[in-house]
Amino acid sequence: MYSIDYFVDMYKKEFPNKKHTVERHIELNGIFLGHIFFDEEICGPLCRLLRRTENSNEVERFVKIIELMLLEGDDYVKSVVVINILNTIKNDKDIIETAMEYFSEDTIETLRLANDV
């Protein structure tokens, strides 16, 4: 299982023009706050893209990170995905159907179960 640092590095590789956001986040908060960072840097942009139903390449890059976090992340990483990303998508009627076109069956099942624990 990988820690949040692994996925931060993945984010920086997948979106090299956003590397500075990690450093800025740490500078502003004093530490890295995974729930806040991934909510702002993955969930927000992903939801905006899904609302516009455009730029499927960028959506696929976000989904790749999210699904790897669910599959290979430690408990903290998985909680970041479920609490900050999947619950937001699940509760947004405008994007849920579009989102399901991109996610794997396993992620869709996790999405259905999100917040039902």
Secondary structure, DSSP 8 states (H G I E B T S, - for coil): -B-HHHHHHHHHHHSGGGHHHHHHHHHHHSS--HHHHHIIIIIHHHHHHHHHT--HHHHHHHHHHHHHHHHHB-HHHHHHIIIIIIHHHHT-TTTHHHHHHHS-HHHHHHHHHTT--
